[in-house]
Amino acid sequence: MNFRDTLDNNDIFGKVAQAAQAIGVPVYVVGGFVRDLIMTRPSKDIDFVCVGSGIDLAQKLAEMFFPKGEVMFFKNFGTAMLKAGGFELEFVGARKESYERNSRKPIVEDGTLEDDQKRRDFTINALAISLNADNYGELLDPFEGIKDIKRKIIRTPLAPDITFSDDPLRMMRAIRFATRFGFDIEGTTFQAITENRERIKIVSQERITDELNKIILANPPSYGFKLLFHSKLLHIIFPEMAELQGVEAVGDKKHKDNFYHTLQVLDNLSEKSDDLWHRWSAILHDIAKPATKRFDEKVGWTFHGHEDKGARMTAPIFKRMKLPMGENMRFVQKLVKLHLRPIALIKDVITDSALRRLLFETGDDLEALMALCRADITSKDGSKVQRYLQNFDKVEKKLIELEERDKLRNFQPVITGEIIMETLNLKPCREVGIIKTELREAILEGKIRNEYEESFNFMLKIAEKLGIKNE
């Protein structure tokens, strides 16, 4: 198979070939770009392997064709990077690797192209295209990666036990690629993941979380989580989620499997949102159900308070997984805490007071919350799902009408603590807090409008009840 015509459509390859010839090193396009080319997927990252110094090749390319381009060197890894023509080009010398038992950092030696292809994680990533004059454009596929692409199979070039023991992160990568492309993991390869799963413990949490996030951003993400679960990697990297699996029954009363329910919610939400943190809210929305599960003879299985406990669990999970602890974590925490509120509203007579409180607590995240709640309707009864969704439509319509009228998103009472203290000649104290709370509750209950004169007079009435005189 020859890709000369394809290479000729992009002058980057000809320029790299000329630079390699100038310093006398063979060079090849390798890895993901070749894979994506064969799968007709767009790619802006191009990796080049030369039998020699990748840094020298990058320098020569910049000198000959991109004098204004900035080459970034990573001498510890023997790699260099250059941005050119809308592409990110990475250069490395062919190498072979060996590993020590307790580290995934390889001992690296110079090697041949064959050595370099052997060290690749999967056959679909071990493809290379020659840029050399004698066989320009020829595909080099020693491990039948083309066949695996056609069969939609993830398989390792070497024995999978060696591949995964040497670099355990590749177990996560196998699942990530399978999820991203909709491929199967070949049987012995998956068995090796299961048998080597404990090796993942030598990998840094940051690298594990990076792969997990890429799985979450794939479509549908549930496939990756099923592979993580059945390989039992999930039990090690995310035990709280693995604990969701299972159905318990007492007599004829049983609860649903909250693991597979969570995956359905995640898939449902992923059809509407590609935001990572929104998807994390789906993953964590029922995370506290195992901890709050109780059986009641009259009502069956209950999970009272799982939304509050789930919100409290969010920060420790984020911290352990080295996820950002700021605004993104608080967004997920808020949605976990509030995810039952809209569902409760559709079951009751919808009061303006309840709607005001929801608007007040969600602020700018109302649409994200409602999308999560819609995704959370996973009944097998299609008519029941439709009824719930139609009721959500009614709730959303009322919320929009109320917001247009009362402007309650992220609202703050017009009477601030400073105004209270100045008017009533108070210093910071318990009474100031009581007055602020009473004002906020009166506005949310619709007793007063959030306007200065009306709120000011109400403040004076509260102060009078507390025995505070306006002097």
VMD Tcl script that draws the C-alpha trace (Angstrom):
set ca {
  {0.00 0.00 0.00}
  {1.47 3.34 -1.05}
  {0.41 6.84 0.06}
  {2.61 8.91 -2.27}
  {-0.38 10.76 -3.77}
  {-1.71 11.61 -0.30}
  {1.70 12.85 0.87}
  {2.06 14.98 -2.25}
  {-1.06 16.93 -1.24}
  {0.78 18.34 1.79}
  {4.21 19.90 1.24}
  {5.15 19.30 4.91}
  {6.12 15.71 4.08}
  {8.34 16.68 1.14}
  {10.10 19.28 3.28}
  {10.72 16.79 6.10}
  {12.05 14.29 3.53}
  {14.46 16.92 2.15}
  {15.67 17.88 5.64}
  {16.24 14.22 6.51}
  {18.15 13.65 3.29}
  {20.31 16.71 4.00}
  {21.55 15.23 7.30}
  {21.57 11.66 6.02}
  {18.93 10.00 8.21}
  {16.00 7.77 7.19}
  {12.62 9.23 8.32}
  {9.07 7.91 8.63}
  {5.60 9.22 9.51}
  {4.34 7.06 12.39}
  {1.55 6.46 14.84}
  {-1.75 8.25 15.18}
  {-1.53 10.33 12.02}
  {-1.10 7.21 9.88}
  {-3.91 5.45 11.73}
  {-6.25 8.41 11.28}
  {-5.27 8.73 7.61}
  {-6.33 5.13 7.00}
  {-9.53 5.64 9.02}
  {-10.20 8.92 7.14}
  {-10.24 10.88 10.38}
  {-8.85 14.44 10.54}
  {-5.59 14.93 12.42}
  {-3.37 17.95 13.03}
  {-0.63 16.13 14.95}
  {2.09 14.42 12.90}
  {4.81 12.27 14.49}
  {8.07 11.60 12.65}
  {10.61 8.94 13.58}
  {14.10 9.05 12.15}
  {16.92 6.58 12.55}
  {19.15 9.18 14.13}
  {18.56 12.37 16.11}
  {15.01 13.73 16.05}
  {16.28 17.00 17.51}
  {18.82 17.43 14.70}
  {16.13 16.73 12.11}
  {13.76 19.32 13.59}
  {16.55 21.90 13.66}
  {17.44 21.21 10.02}
  {13.80 21.43 8.94}
  {13.39 24.80 10.67}
  {16.67 26.06 9.21}
  {15.71 25.09 5.65}
  {12.00 25.93 5.53}
  {10.73 27.63 8.72}
  {13.40 30.12 9.85}
  {10.85 32.01 11.92}
  {9.40 28.85 13.43}
  {10.20 28.12 17.03}
  {11.49 24.61 17.71}
  {10.78 23.33 21.22}
  {13.32 20.83 22.52}
  {12.75 18.13 25.11}
  {16.31 16.84 25.46}
  {15.49 14.49 28.34}
  {13.19 12.62 25.97}
  {15.21 13.18 22.80}
  {12.24 14.84 21.10}
  {11.53 18.16 19.42}
  {8.34 19.92 18.34}
  {7.61 22.48 15.64}
  {4.35 24.12 14.59}
  {4.07 24.64 10.84}
  {1.33 24.85 8.23}
  {-1.42 24.43 10.82}
  {0.13 21.18 12.03}
  {2.00 20.25 15.19}
  {5.06 18.25 14.16}
  {6.93 16.06 16.63}
  {10.32 14.48 15.93}
  {12.00 11.63 17.74}
  {14.85 9.24 17.06}
  {13.97 5.55 16.65}
  {14.48 3.81 19.95}
  {14.00 0.62 21.87}
  {12.86 0.50 25.47}
  {13.17 -1.72 28.51}
  {11.47 -1.33 31.88}
  {12.18 -1.99 35.53}
  {9.44 -3.72 37.53}
  {8.44 -0.81 39.75}
  {8.55 2.00 37.20}
  {6.83 2.82 33.94}
  {9.76 5.07 32.94}
  {11.67 3.19 30.26}
  {15.38 2.72 29.83}
  {15.84 4.08 26.31}
  {18.45 3.13 23.72}
  {18.87 4.08 20.07}
  {17.19 1.59 17.80}
  {15.86 0.78 14.36}
  {12.44 1.55 12.91}
  {11.43 -2.03 13.73}
  {12.50 -1.51 17.37}
  {10.43 1.66 17.46}
  {7.34 -0.04 16.04}
  {7.67 -2.89 18.57}
  {7.56 -0.45 21.49}
  {4.26 1.06 20.30}
  {1.19 0.39 22.40}
  {-1.17 -1.10 19.80}
  {-0.93 -2.46 16.28}
  {-3.11 0.35 14.94}
  {-0.53 2.82 16.29}
  {2.50 0.88 15.01}
  {1.95 1.84 11.36}
  {4.60 3.86 9.50}
  {4.89 5.53 6.09}
  {8.33 5.95 4.56}
  {9.51 9.40 3.46}
  {12.72 8.00 1.97}
  {13.58 8.22 -1.74}
  {13.76 4.47 -2.40}
  {10.24 3.71 -1.09}
  {8.55 7.10 -0.59}
  {4.93 6.71 0.54}
  {5.16 2.97 1.26}
  {3.18 1.71 4.26}
  {5.20 -0.39 6.73}
  {2.84 -2.59 8.75}
  {4.76 -5.41 10.49}
  {1.96 -6.22 12.98}
  {-1.05 -6.19 10.63}
  {-2.47 -2.96 12.01}
  {-4.45 -2.46 8.78}
  {-6.28 -5.74 9.36}
  {-7.03 -4.73 12.94}
  {-8.48 -1.40 11.77}
  {-10.72 -3.25 9.32}
  {-11.74 -5.77 12.01}
  {-12.14 -2.95 14.57}
  {-9.78 -4.61 17.02}
  {-7.42 -3.22 19.68}
  {-4.39 -5.52 19.97}
  {-0.80 -5.12 21.19}
  {2.23 -5.64 18.88}
  {4.06 -7.75 21.47}
  {2.63 -10.16 24.04}
  {0.04 -8.10 25.95}
  {1.38 -9.20 29.35}
  {4.71 -7.60 28.46}
  {3.09 -4.46 27.02}
  {0.85 -3.83 30.04}
  {3.32 -4.86 32.71}
  {5.97 -2.58 31.20}
  {3.64 0.41 30.93}
  {0.37 -0.14 32.82}
  {-1.13 3.12 31.58}
  {-1.56 1.34 28.25}
  {-4.43 -0.61 29.83}
  {-6.32 2.66 30.19}
  {-5.28 3.69 26.69}
  {-6.61 0.42 25.25}
  {-10.00 1.15 26.76}
  {-9.84 4.77 25.66}
  {-9.12 3.86 22.02}
  {-11.80 1.15 22.06}
  {-14.31 3.71 23.33}
  {-13.22 6.45 20.96}
  {-13.36 4.27 17.84}
  {-16.04 1.79 18.84}
  {-13.54 -1.09 18.58}
  {-13.40 -4.37 20.51}
  {-10.38 -5.28 22.61}
  {-8.96 -8.58 21.35}
  {-9.54 -11.45 23.81}
  {-6.00 -12.16 25.01}
  {-5.33 -8.42 25.19}
  {-8.37 -7.86 27.42}
  {-7.45 -10.86 29.56}
  {-4.00 -9.35 30.06}
  {-5.61 -6.08 31.23}
  {-7.62 -8.03 33.80}
  {-4.59 -9.98 35.01}
  {-2.28 -6.94 35.17}
  {-4.82 -4.49 36.60}
  {-2.98 -4.13 39.92}
  {-0.01 -2.69 38.01}
  {-2.03 0.49 37.41}
  {-1.11 1.46 40.99}
  {2.42 2.45 39.90}
  {1.01 5.06 37.48}
  {0.59 8.64 38.69}
  {-2.95 9.75 39.46}
  {-2.64 12.63 37.02}
  {-1.99 10.26 34.09}
  {-4.84 7.93 35.10}
  {-7.26 10.83 35.42}
  {-6.21 12.25 32.06}
  {-7.10 8.94 30.37}
  {-10.34 8.67 32.36}
  {-11.39 12.15 31.25}
  {-10.73 11.21 27.61}
  {-12.98 8.17 28.06}
  {-15.67 10.41 29.58}
  {-15.46 12.73 26.57}
  {-15.85 9.87 24.07}
  {-19.26 8.96 22.64}
  {-20.83 6.94 24.06}
  {-18.73 7.04 27.26}
  {-20.64 4.13 28.84}
  {-18.73 1.65 26.68}
  {-15.44 2.66 28.28}
  {-16.87 2.38 31.79}
  {-18.21 -1.11 31.05}
  {-14.73 -2.16 29.91}
  {-13.20 -0.58 33.02}
  {-15.73 -2.41 35.19}
  {-15.39 -5.84 33.61}
  {-11.58 -5.62 33.67}
  {-11.88 -4.53 37.33}
  {-9.67 -1.53 36.68}
  {-12.61 0.61 37.80}
  {-12.56 -1.06 41.23}
  {-9.01 0.24 41.69}
  {-9.15 3.71 40.11}
  {-12.75 4.65 41.02}
  {-14.12 2.27 43.70}
  {-17.09 4.50 44.54}
  {-18.45 4.04 41.04}
  {-17.84 0.28 41.02}
  {-19.83 0.03 44.25}
  {-22.93 1.30 42.44}
  {-23.22 -2.02 40.59}
  {-25.63 -4.69 41.76}
  {-29.27 -5.26 42.63}
  {-30.44 -6.24 46.10}
  {-33.85 -7.76 46.73}
  {-35.99 -8.41 49.79}
  {-38.94 -10.54 48.82}
  {-40.38 -9.07 45.66}
  {-38.93 -5.62 46.30}
  {-35.68 -4.74 44.60}
  {-33.91 -1.58 43.48}
  {-32.45 -0.87 40.06}
  {-28.78 -1.34 39.27}
  {-27.42 2.13 39.96}
  {-24.20 1.51 38.01}
  {-25.97 0.83 34.74}
  {-28.52 3.55 35.48}
  {-25.64 6.01 35.91}
  {-24.15 4.93 32.59}
  {-27.50 5.48 30.87}
  {-27.77 8.96 32.41}
  {-24.21 9.70 31.27}
  {-24.98 8.59 27.72}
  {-28.25 10.54 27.68}
  {-26.51 13.71 28.83}
  {-23.61 13.18 26.42}
  {-26.05 13.42 23.52}
  {-26.77 17.00 24.61}
  {-23.50 18.16 26.18}
  {-19.82 17.66 25.41}
  {-18.74 19.57 28.52}
  {-16.47 17.42 30.70}
  {-17.73 18.76 34.01}
  {-21.37 18.46 32.99}
  {-20.67 14.80 32.23}
  {-18.94 14.41 35.60}
  {-22.18 15.58 37.25}
  {-23.96 12.65 35.60}
  {-21.29 10.25 36.86}
  {-21.57 11.51 40.45}
  {-25.29 12.30 40.69}
  {-26.11 8.98 42.44}
  {-22.64 8.22 43.81}
  {-23.89 8.18 47.42}
  {-26.68 5.65 46.86}
  {-24.69 2.69 48.26}
  {-23.98 4.68 51.44}
  {-27.61 5.78 51.89}
  {-29.39 2.57 50.86}
  {-32.00 1.39 53.37}
  {-34.89 -1.08 53.27}
  {-38.28 -0.13 54.66}
  {-40.99 -2.78 54.93}
  {-43.68 -0.34 53.76}
  {-41.97 1.53 50.91}
  {-39.14 -0.81 49.94}
  {-35.65 0.46 49.11}
  {-34.82 4.09 49.83}
  {-31.81 6.32 49.27}
  {-32.83 9.31 51.39}
  {-30.32 12.14 51.38}
  {-28.12 10.65 48.68}
  {-28.04 14.01 46.88}
  {-26.66 15.81 49.95}
  {-24.16 13.09 50.78}
  {-23.17 12.87 47.11}
  {-22.43 16.60 47.12}
  {-20.24 16.10 50.20}
  {-18.42 13.22 48.49}
  {-17.66 15.28 45.38}
  {-14.75 17.31 46.79}
  {-12.86 14.30 48.27}
  {-13.25 12.39 44.97}
  {-12.00 15.39 42.98}
  {-9.08 15.84 45.36}
  {-8.03 12.19 45.21}
  {-8.29 12.13 41.42}
  {-6.28 15.35 41.09}
  {-9.20 17.09 39.38}
  {-9.46 20.89 39.72}
  {-10.84 21.90 43.10}
  {-12.21 25.32 42.11}
  {-15.11 26.44 39.95}
  {-15.46 23.15 38.05}
  {-15.72 21.10 41.24}
  {-18.29 23.50 42.70}
  {-20.36 23.26 39.50}
  {-20.45 19.46 39.75}
  {-21.16 19.63 43.47}
  {-24.09 21.98 42.91}
  {-25.69 19.79 40.25}
  {-25.28 16.65 42.39}
  {-26.90 18.41 45.34}
  {-29.82 19.82 43.35}
  {-30.51 17.03 40.86}
  {-33.68 15.86 42.64}
  {-35.21 19.30 43.04}
  {-36.78 19.68 39.56}
  {-38.02 16.08 39.74}
  {-39.74 16.87 43.03}
  {-41.35 19.94 41.47}
  {-43.04 18.01 38.69}
  {-44.71 15.71 41.21}
  {-46.29 18.49 43.23}
  {-48.36 21.56 42.59}
  {-45.74 23.97 41.31}
  {-45.58 27.00 43.59}
  {-43.84 30.24 42.70}
  {-41.97 29.99 45.99}
  {-40.43 26.63 45.10}
  {-39.51 27.92 41.63}
  {-37.93 31.06 43.09}
  {-35.77 28.96 45.40}
  {-34.63 26.79 42.52}
  {-33.73 29.85 40.46}
  {-31.91 31.37 43.40}
  {-29.87 28.23 44.15}
  {-28.99 27.30 40.56}
  {-28.23 30.76 39.19}
  {-26.51 30.50 35.80}
  {-26.46 26.68 36.01}
  {-30.20 26.17 35.65}
  {-30.03 24.90 32.05}
  {-27.24 22.46 32.99}
  {-29.29 21.17 35.92}
  {-32.41 20.70 33.82}
  {-30.42 18.83 31.17}
  {-29.06 16.50 33.87}
  {-32.57 15.93 35.23}
  {-33.92 15.11 31.79}
  {-31.06 12.64 31.30}
  {-31.93 11.08 34.67}
  {-35.29 9.79 33.36}
  {-34.33 6.25 32.37}
  {-37.50 4.19 32.84}
  {-38.08 1.32 30.41}
  {-41.69 2.55 30.19}
  {-41.57 4.95 27.23}
  {-44.91 6.57 28.06}
  {-43.70 7.29 31.61}
  {-40.55 8.93 30.25}
  {-42.66 11.10 27.93}
  {-44.94 12.17 30.80}
  {-41.94 13.20 32.90}
  {-40.35 15.10 30.02}
  {-43.61 16.92 29.29}
  {-43.84 17.90 32.95}
  {-40.27 19.19 32.77}
  {-41.38 21.33 29.83}
  {-44.04 22.88 32.06}
  {-41.57 23.50 34.87}
  {-39.09 25.13 32.48}
  {-41.78 27.35 31.00}
  {-42.80 28.55 34.46}
  {-39.17 29.12 35.42}
  {-38.60 31.26 32.33}
  {-41.74 33.30 33.03}
  {-40.80 33.78 36.68}
  {-37.22 34.74 35.85}
  {-38.39 37.31 33.32}
  {-40.66 38.81 35.97}
  {-38.53 38.61 39.13}
  {-34.93 38.49 37.81}
  {-33.90 35.99 40.48}
  {-30.84 34.40 38.93}
  {-27.88 35.10 41.20}
  {-30.01 37.72 42.89}
  {-28.82 39.58 45.95}
  {-31.25 41.45 48.22}
  {-31.05 45.19 47.60}
  {-30.73 45.68 51.36}
  {-27.19 44.63 52.17}
  {-25.61 43.92 55.53}
  {-23.87 47.30 55.34}
  {-27.21 49.10 54.91}
  {-28.70 47.17 57.84}
  {-25.81 48.04 60.15}
  {-25.70 51.70 59.10}
  {-29.47 52.21 59.38}
  {-29.84 50.43 62.73}
  {-26.48 51.52 64.14}
  {-25.30 47.93 64.57}
  {-21.93 46.25 64.41}
  {-21.55 42.77 62.86}
  {-23.72 40.55 65.05}
  {-26.28 37.75 65.10}
  {-29.19 40.15 64.59}
  {-27.78 41.39 61.27}
  {-27.72 37.79 60.01}
  {-31.31 37.22 61.16}
  {-32.53 40.33 59.34}
  {-30.68 39.35 56.12}
  {-32.17 35.84 56.23}
  {-35.70 37.15 56.86}
  {-35.38 39.57 53.95}
  {-34.16 36.85 51.59}
  {-36.92 34.45 52.65}
  {-39.60 37.12 52.23}
  {-38.41 37.82 48.69}
  {-38.26 34.12 47.79}
  {-41.72 33.54 49.27}
  {-43.08 36.44 47.22}
  {-44.12 38.47 50.28}
  {-42.12 41.48 49.12}
  {-40.39 42.52 45.93}
  {-36.64 42.93 45.78}
  {-36.98 46.72 45.55}
  {-35.37 49.23 47.88}
  {-38.32 50.98 49.52}
  {-40.39 47.84 50.06}
  {-37.39 45.89 51.38}
  {-36.25 48.81 53.57}
  {-39.65 49.03 55.28}
  {-39.70 45.28 55.79}
  {-36.25 45.50 57.37}
  {-37.56 48.05 59.88}
  {-40.45 45.74 60.81}
  {-38.07 42.85 61.46}
  {-35.83 45.11 63.54}
  {-38.84 46.22 65.59}
  {-39.76 42.59 66.29}
  {-36.20 42.00 67.47}
  {-36.41 45.03 69.77}
  {-33.98 47.09 67.69}
  {-34.90 50.72 67.33}
  {-34.12 52.83 64.26}
  {-32.49 55.87 65.86}
}
mol new
graphics top color blue
foreach p $ca { graphics top sphere $p radius 0.5 }
foreach p [lrange $ca 0 end-1] q [lrange $ca 1 end] { graphics top cylinder $p $q radius 0.2 }
display resetview
